[in-house]
Amino acid sequence: MFVSVPATSANLGPGFDTLGLAVNLRNEITIKPSKFFSVSTRGEGAENPHIRKNILFMTIFNKTYQCLRGNRDNFRFEFTNRIPISRGLGSSSAVITAALTAAYVAAGERYNKREILNLALEYEPHPDNITPAVMGGFNVACVEDKKVYSKKRKVPDYLKAVLVIPDKTISTAKSRTILPETYKTEEVVYSLSRAAFMTSLFMTESWDLLRIASKDKLHQTRRMKQMPELFEVQKTALNNGAIMSTLSGSGSTFFTLAYNDDSKKIHQALEKNFSQYRVFTRSLDNYGIISKS
């Protein structure tokens, strides 16, 4: 049995807790029937005892599997983690959605992605990461009556994601504490207008206006001030031909969208100017969660 889930980049500037897309950087889990419970982990976070044990995954898996089967069985879980931990690339949402899916697969139960998505709300109340993790592609999502309502648009393969991943983390919970309790009306209108505009641009593949649509006054600048060098990351990406460049989730990763022909130049410029950070270029993902029995 096998489950794979992509990384995600949420918010995309003005789409606070609403917009997100999937990136082809995947965590994979192999599940095998076993006489004894065991876990092995390699890749991102494997040196961290808490992550190595995959406690969050196992908690969700066991609860869901027991609901489906009425009992608990032993399995061997083999994790390959490629999504950086606590870097704004949806590592927690990947764990949550993969655990739910894995429980259905291990229990021999059919599932649909909308069901997985709604179950994930119990563990992650914001739909901007869990939705693209499950569905793939670009997604606009909202929550009503404990259900996720979303629309997806596939992203063409001539676009690439260039990711700058600092060596420091930014906690999502901590980063929310720096946001104001109230906003000026003009700030809200500014970001609402650009989130709506961005959605229309993705849906119509009007990429050249994304630089305007990706601006924000609600959260991005306030969060970037925790790592001022991110302003230079964004400037470098935009000066070298990026379509848009935004903080990924709450950070610390910076997400840049580029045409395939420009991505190499942007990657090289970022790598040269920020050699202390990791720089990845990846395709975007249109599949979301995938599994095999």
Secondary structure as GFF3:
##gff-version 3
##sequence-region A 1 293
A	DSSP	beta_strand	2	10	.	.	.	ID=ss1
A	DSSP	beta_strand	19	33	.	.	.	ID=ss2
A	DSSP	beta_strand	38	43	.	.	.	ID=ss3
A	DSSP	alpha_helix	49	52	.	.	.	ID=ss4
A	DSSP	alpha_helix	55	69	.	.	.	ID=ss5
A	DSSP	beta_strand	75	81	.	.	.	ID=ss6
A	DSSP	alpha_helix	91	107	.	.	.	ID=ss7
A	DSSP	alpha_helix	113	120	.	.	.	ID=ss8
A	DSSP	alpha_helix	127	135	.	.	.	ID=ss9
A	DSSP	beta_strand	138	144	.	.	.	ID=ss10
A	DSSP	beta_strand	147	153	.	.	.	ID=ss11
A	DSSP	beta_strand	159	165	.	.	.	ID=ss12
A	DSSP	alpha_helix	172	177	.	.	.	ID=ss13
A	DSSP	alpha_helix	185	204	.	.	.	ID=ss14
A	DSSP	three_ten_helix	207	209	.	.	.	ID=ss15
A	DSSP	alpha_helix	210	213	.	.	.	ID=ss16
A	DSSP	alpha_helix	220	224	.	.	.	ID=ss17
A	DSSP	alpha_helix	229	239	.	.	.	ID=ss18
A	DSSP	beta_strand	244	247	.	.	.	ID=ss19
A	DSSP	beta_strand	254	259	.	.	.	ID=ss20
A	DSSP	alpha_helix	260	273	.	.	.	ID=ss21
A	DSSP	beta_strand	278	283	.	.	.	ID=ss22
A	DSSP	beta_strand	290	292	.	.	.	ID=ss23
###
